[in-house]
Amino acid sequence: MPAPGVLAATLVRPGQYEIREYPLPEPAPGFVLVRMEMSGICGTDKHTFQGYTTQYGDRRLEFPIIQGHENVGTIAAIGGNGKFTDFGGWSQYIYVVPGSFLVKVPDDLPPEIAVLTEIFAVSVGLDRAKQMSAFPSEPFCFDDTVVVIGVGPLGMCFLMKARMLGAGTIIAVDKSDYRLNFAMRMGGDFKVNAGTTSKAERLQLIRDLTHGRGADVAIECAGVPEAVPEALEMLRVGGLLVEAGNFSDLGEISLSPHRHICAKNARILGVGGEEPAAYGPGMRQMARYMKSYPLQEFVTHRFGLKDVEAAMHKSMESEAMKVVLEPWQ
């Protein structure tokens, strides 16, 4: 009898998926086979689908690939003998290699919140910013003003983390009224629609809300290079930019080193991704804060593997928050 197959959404080239079947491996010693329950669509997944394949420095993706790195599942097998087969999370099983991290989901954390763990772990950038505030003039301090540019799933996690860590006024900037209203429910204080305001108007709004001083911290999560100089201009003298949105190379921008950085004594903290040690604390705090924040509404759309392309397009719409794939649908 032939071995059972594993179905996976395979991106064969930018813009084109195929549902392919792969052999189901018996895990070799030190390997783990996980039966997938849910996997989220990340901003980098969208960029890959659109053809922006240079990511994390000079790394260029090669096709075909199986995407999916925001994963929740159940251990199906450990150890044994078998051949290596590599799956991403957009498949019925994922084959976990030695050296990877598996973190147990707390019993009281539902999968539609646990699936946010990877992006919430990226907000460790704010923990690093907190460590930089050993002196009173350095951000990020208690009661500081924080601007989050782009309140999709990643920006929303940063916004929530900022509130958890003692931010004062939190200002959300986005082009989607749906996301801006959701941000207010997640702990934001003010919202600015970037689609109906000019750059000059947005900068003036930030100055007005900070009595002319500027924001202590700006977090760029829009994932477009053009947002970076605007974020720097929103800062006060000595303020901090947390750059967390541009994980894919979408091109270059013009900056004035004098005006944007030196004259402001600006600090810039690049966030290259999540840290494994942030997973456990992140899940425990989400379990605590789901009593206060509408975290169970974070996942707005669910799709099966056969509808992966529809899921991808839905994730790019302004009325969607986190879109997930459920491989066994």
C-alpha positions as a printed NumPy array, in Angstrom:
array([[  0.   ,   0.   ,   0.   ],
       [  1.497,   3.403,  -0.942],
       [  2.363,   5.795,   1.861],
       [ -0.245,   8.49 ,   2.521],
       [  0.36 ,  11.845,   0.892],
       [  0.434,  15.345,   2.331],
       [ -1.371,  18.18 ,   0.553],
       [  0.38 ,  21.541,   0.519],
       [ -0.248,  24.908,  -1.106],
       [  2.865,  25.344,  -3.223],
       [  3.871,  28.713,  -4.666],
       [  5.426,  27.645,  -7.954],
       [  6.167,  31.222,  -9.029],
       [  5.012,  34.675,  -7.921],
       [  1.256,  34.894,  -8.272],
       [  0.652,  31.168,  -8.926],
       [ -0.215,  28.416,  -6.438],
       [ -0.66 ,  24.706,  -7.008],
       [ -2.013,  22.174,  -4.532],
       [  0.616,  19.452,  -4.627],
       [  0.892,  16.114,  -2.858],
       [  4.101,  15.117,  -1.068],
       [  5.146,  11.9  ,   0.692],
       [  4.372,  11.775,   4.396],
       [  7.683,  11.092,   6.153],
       [  8.376,   8.982,   9.208],
       [ 10.436,  11.38 ,  11.338],
       [ 14.107,  10.53 ,  11.736],
       [ 15.729,  10.672,  15.195],
       [ 15.591,  14.226,  16.501],
       [ 12.889,  15.269,  14.032],
       [  9.229,  15.956,  14.776],
       [  6.141,  15.672,  12.594],
       [  3.43 ,  18.219,  13.435],
       [ -0.152,  17.973,  12.231],
       [ -1.061,  21.526,  11.251],
       [ -4.15 ,  23.186,  12.675],
       [ -3.797,  26.798,  11.559],
       [ -1.239,  29.022,   9.811],
       [ -1.395,  32.772,   9.288],
       [ -0.636,  34.874,   6.229],
       [  2.204,  37.27 ,   7.052],
       [  3.231,  40.486,   5.332],
       [  6.316,  38.776,   3.92 ],
       [  4.082,  36.052,   2.459],
       [  2.172,  38.771,   0.593],
       [  5.401,  40.301,  -0.687],
       [  6.652,  36.89 ,  -1.836],
       [  3.382,  36.285,  -3.692],
       [  3.808,  39.686,  -5.376],
       [  7.355,  38.84 ,  -6.471],
       [  9.425,  40.731,  -3.892],
       [ 11.734,  37.799,  -3.257],
       [ 14.805,  39.54 ,  -1.819],
       [ 14.332,  39.308,   1.929],
       [ 16.43 ,  39.496,   5.088],
       [ 19.408,  41.17 ,   3.445],
       [ 20.663,  39.568,   0.239],
       [ 18.717,  36.321,   0.619],
       [ 16.689,  35.631,  -2.526],
       [ 13.898,  33.068,  -2.405],
       [ 13.821,  30.24 ,  -4.931],
       [ 10.688,  28.527,  -6.185],
       [  8.75 ,  26.35 ,  -5.674],
       [  8.217,  27.01 ,  -1.979],
       [  5.662,  26.166,   0.685],
       [  4.965,  29.276,   2.72 ],
       [  3.737,  29.558,   6.295],
       [  5.68 ,  30.479,   9.432],
       [  2.866,  31.501,  11.822],
       [  1.996,  27.964,  12.801],
       [ -0.14 ,  26.143,  15.354],
       [ -0.448,  22.379,  15.368],
       [ -0.271,  19.123,  17.309],
       [  2.725,  16.779,  17.53 ],
       [  1.905,  13.7  ,  15.455],
       [  5.18 ,  11.745,  15.707],
       [  8.656,  12.022,  17.213],
       [ 11.838,  10.214,  16.203],
       [ 11.887,   6.969,  14.239],
       [ 13.476,   6.502,  10.839],
       [ 12.689,   8.143,   7.536],
       [ 13.636,  10.494,   4.755],
       [ 13.695,  14.272,   5.07 ],
       [ 10.838,  16.183,   3.445],
       [ 10.494,  19.918,   4.058],
       [  7.083,  21.527,   4.507],
       [  6.004,  25.046,   5.368],
       [  2.911,  25.697,   7.449],
       [  0.528,  25.852,   4.489],
       [  0.319,  22.095,   4.386],
       [ -1.361,  19.337,   6.325],
       [  1.853,  18.471,   8.153],
       [  5.084,  20.297,   8.901],
       [  8.388,  18.459,   9.343],
       [ 10.419,  20.085,  12.13 ],
       [ 14.187,  19.71 ,  11.911],
       [ 16.61 ,  19.477,  14.864],
       [ 17.546,  22.882,  16.252],
       [ 14.07 ,  24.287,  15.709],
       [ 11.949,  25.604,  18.558],
       [  8.667,  24.031,  19.627],
       [  6.728,  25.985,  22.259],
       [  3.735,  24.496,  24.058],
       [  0.547,  26.513,  23.71 ],
       [ -1.043,  27.278,  27.115],
       [ -4.211,  25.296,  27.729],
       [ -6.296,  28.454,  28.038],
       [ -5.083,  30.013,  24.764],
       [ -7.287,  29.175,  21.743],
       [ -5.572,  28.478,  18.407],
       [ -6.952,  31.635,  16.758],
       [ -4.934,  33.641,  19.301],
       [ -1.942,  31.284,  19.499],
       [ -1.492,  31.739,  15.732],
       [ -0.539,  35.365,  16.464],
       [  2.487,  34.302,  18.526],
       [  5.098,  34.717,  15.792],
       [  4.104,  38.271,  14.88 ],
       [  3.608,  39.186,  18.526],
       [  7.148,  37.931,  19.161],
       [  8.435,  40.47 ,  16.603],
       [  7.264,  43.183,  19.004],
       [ 10.298,  42.232,  21.091],
       [ 11.712,  45.335,  19.392],
       [  9.87 ,  47.356,  22.033],
       [ 11.442,  45.259,  24.783],
       [ 14.828,  46.166,  23.304],
       [ 13.759,  49.824,  23.19 ],
       [ 12.855,  49.593,  26.866],
       [ 16.366,  48.335,  27.591],
       [ 17.777,  51.422,  25.848],
       [ 15.941,  53.747,  28.256],
       [ 18.431,  53.56 ,  31.11 ],
       [ 18.661,  57.363,  31.094],
       [ 15.642,  59.691,  31.42 ],
       [ 16.039,  61.265,  27.967],
       [ 16.197,  57.939,  26.129],
       [ 13.116,  56.19 ,  24.782],
       [ 11.172,  54.037,  25.471],
       [ 10.088,  55.232,  28.959],
       [  6.912,  54.932,  30.994],
       [  4.154,  57.233,  29.68 ],
       [  5.968,  57.977,  26.41 ],
       [  4.055,  58.899,  23.257],
       [  4.152,  56.152,  20.635],
       [  3.108,  56.358,  16.979],
       [  2.413,  53.082,  15.157],
       [  2.479,  53.502,  11.376],
       [  0.53 ,  50.673,   9.758],
       [ -1.857,  48.826,  12.077],
       [ -2.236,  45.581,  10.227],
       [ -1.543,  42.454,  12.315],
       [  2.11 ,  43.32 ,  13.   ],
       [  1.425,  46.948,  13.868],
       [ -1.509,  45.895,  16.035],
       [  0.762,  43.576,  18.017],
       [  3.26 ,  46.41 ,  18.508],
       [  0.428,  48.69 ,  19.599],
       [ -0.759,  46.139,  22.143],
       [  2.804,  45.575,  23.406],
       [  3.301,  49.337,  23.761],
       [  0.223,  49.503,  25.955],
       [  1.389,  46.507,  28.01 ],
       [  4.801,  48.136,  28.572],
       [  3.398,  51.405,  29.872],
       [  3.09 ,  53.701,  26.869],
       [  1.258,  56.959,  27.442],
       [ -0.485,  58.282,  24.319],
       [ -0.636,  55.811,  21.423],
       [ -1.398,  57.151,  17.943],
       [ -2.345,  54.737,  15.14 ],
       [ -1.745,  55.646,  11.484],
       [ -3.241,  53.629,   8.622],
       [ -5.285,  53.97 ,   5.428],
       [ -8.035,  51.627,   6.647],
       [-10.786,  52.967,   8.89 ],
       [-11.594,  49.382,   9.842],
       [ -8.084,  48.794,  11.151],
       [ -7.914,  52.193,  12.823],
       [-11.159,  51.516,  14.706],
       [ -9.849,  48.09 ,  15.722],
       [ -6.651,  49.769,  16.961],
       [ -8.716,  51.957,  19.28 ],
       [-10.192,  48.799,  20.813],
       [ -6.683,  47.348,  21.225],
       [ -5.412,  50.219,  23.356],
       [ -4.875,  53.117,  20.962],
       [ -5.827,  56.69 ,  21.891],
       [ -5.882,  58.568,  18.578],
       [ -6.198,  57.521,  14.944],
       [ -4.933,  59.191,  11.762],
       [ -6.108,  58.087,   8.317],
       [ -3.127,  58.269,   5.969],
       [ -5.431,  57.926,   2.968],
       [ -7.343,  61.139,   3.637],
       [ -4.533,  63.317,   5.039],
       [ -1.356,  64.7  ,   3.526],
       [  2.087,  64.11 ,   4.994],
       [  2.17 ,  67.719,   6.195],
       [ -1.209,  67.288,   7.889],
       [ -0.099,  64.1  ,   9.607],
       [  3.076,  65.709,  10.927],
       [  1.071,  68.654,  12.211],
       [ -1.384,  66.299,  13.923],
       [  1.492,  64.568,  15.71 ],
       [  2.922,  67.929,  16.786],
       [ -0.488,  69.075,  18.021],
       [ -1.013,  65.895,  20.029],
       [  2.44 ,  66.204,  21.618],
       [  2.32 ,  69.981,  22.288],
       [  4.851,  70.62 ,  19.529],
       [  7.425,  68.147,  20.869],
       [  7.053,  65.141,  18.564],
       [  6.664,  61.456,  19.349],
       [  9.052,  59.666,  21.674],
       [  8.805,  56.46 ,  19.639],
       [  7.642,  55.787,  16.079],
       [  7.12 ,  52.17 ,  14.982],
       [  7.079,  51.576,  11.23 ],
       [  4.957,  48.549,  10.346],
       [  3.445,  49.654,   7.041],
       [  6.141,  47.792,   5.136],
       [  6.715,  50.511,   2.54 ],
       [ 10.057,  52.327,   2.339],
       [  8.378,  55.728,   1.949],
       [  7.044,  55.51 ,   5.502],
       [ 10.558,  55.599,   7.001],
       [ 11.464,  59.288,   6.469],
       [  7.971,  60.307,   7.578],
       [  8.385,  58.268,  10.75 ],
       [ 11.696,  59.996,  11.446],
       [ 10.094,  63.403,  10.953],
       [  7.411,  62.527,  13.505],
       [ 10.03 ,  62.02 ,  16.236],
       [ 11.093,  64.452,  18.919],
       [ 14.759,  65.309,  19.303],
       [ 16.375,  62.145,  20.652],
       [ 13.367,  60.018,  19.663],
       [ 13.504,  56.401,  18.522],
       [ 12.394,  54.808,  15.256],
       [ 11.637,  51.088,  15.501],
       [ 11.805,  49.81 ,  11.92 ],
       [  9.921,  46.519,  11.759],
       [  7.945,  46.597,   8.513],
       [ 10.425,  46.262,   5.662],
       [ 11.342,  42.576,   5.798],
       [ 11.281,  42.437,   1.99 ],
       [ 13.31 ,  44.665,  -0.293],
       [ 10.753,  46.991,  -1.893],
       [ 13.312,  49.495,  -3.087],
       [ 15.25 ,  52.496,  -1.837],
       [ 14.325,  55.954,  -0.565],
       [ 15.995,  59.337,  -0.129],
       [ 16.98 ,  60.422,   3.356],
       [ 18.719,  63.545,   4.587],
       [ 21.265,  62.258,   7.11 ],
       [ 21.455,  65.77 ,   8.535],
       [ 17.742,  66.596,   8.786],
       [ 16.333,  63.14 ,   9.479],
       [ 19.008,  61.745,  11.789],
       [ 21.8  ,  64.006,  13.038],
       [ 19.806,  67.18 ,  13.694],
       [ 17.305,  65.097,  15.64 ],
       [ 19.774,  62.924,  17.52 ],
       [ 17.503,  60.167,  16.212],
       [ 17.884,  56.582,  17.35 ],
       [ 17.039,  53.814,  14.869],
       [ 16.394,  50.249,  15.973],
       [ 16.031,  47.698,  13.173],
       [ 14.011,  44.58 ,  13.969],
       [ 15.079,  41.598,  11.865],
       [ 12.353,  39.264,  13.102],
       [ 11.147,  37.527,  16.203],
       [ 13.267,  36.04 ,  18.995],
       [ 12.488,  32.457,  20.095],
       [ 12.666,  33.419,  23.769],
       [  9.726,  35.786,  23.201],
       [  7.27 ,  33.037,  22.258],
       [  6.462,  31.691,  25.713],
       [  6.077,  35.075,  27.421],
       [  4.079,  36.353,  24.464],
       [  1.553,  33.526,  24.656],
       [  1.216,  33.835,  28.413],
       [  0.549,  37.559,  28.17 ],
       [ -1.923,  37.137,  25.313],
       [ -3.78 ,  34.604,  27.474],
       [ -3.897,  37.211,  30.23 ],
       [ -4.858,  40.175,  28.051],
       [ -7.51 ,  38.4  ,  25.968],
       [ -9.822,  39.196,  28.886],
       [ -9.27 ,  42.912,  28.214],
       [ -8.639,  43.141,  24.469],
       [-10.682,  41.67 ,  21.559],
       [ -7.934,  39.216,  20.63 ],
       [-10.46 ,  36.539,  19.679],
       [-11.637,  38.831,  16.862],
       [ -8.114,  39.196,  15.44 ],
       [ -8.585,  36.323,  12.964],
       [-11.171,  37.699,  10.556],
       [-11.081,  35.138,   7.723],
       [-10.356,  31.401,   7.453],
       [ -9.67 ,  29.425,   4.276],
       [ -8.788,  25.878,   3.28 ],
       [ -5.708,  25.04 ,   1.195],
       [ -7.686,  24.862,  -2.05 ],
       [ -8.639,  28.511,  -1.605],
       [ -5.105,  29.752,  -0.862],
       [ -5.13 ,  32.334,  -3.656],
       [ -8.448,  33.777,  -2.462],
       [ -7.002,  33.857,   1.061],
       [ -3.958,  35.767,  -0.161],
       [ -6.055,  38.372,  -1.954],
       [ -8.367,  38.704,   1.059],
       [ -5.366,  39.362,   3.325],
       [ -4.528,  42.423,   1.202],
       [ -7.955,  44.001,   1.64 ],
       [ -8.467,  46.885,   4.043],
       [-11.351,  45.15 ,   5.826],
       [ -9.263,  42.118,   6.821],
       [ -7.063,  41.704,   9.867],
       [ -5.43 ,  38.273,  10.24 ],
       [ -6.277,  35.769,   7.503],
       [ -5.418,  32.129,   8.241],
       [ -5.293,  28.816,   6.428],
       [ -6.763,  25.698,   8.011],
       [ -5.145,  22.874,   5.993],
       [ -7.712,  20.2  ,   6.868],
       [-10.759,  22.207,   5.751]])
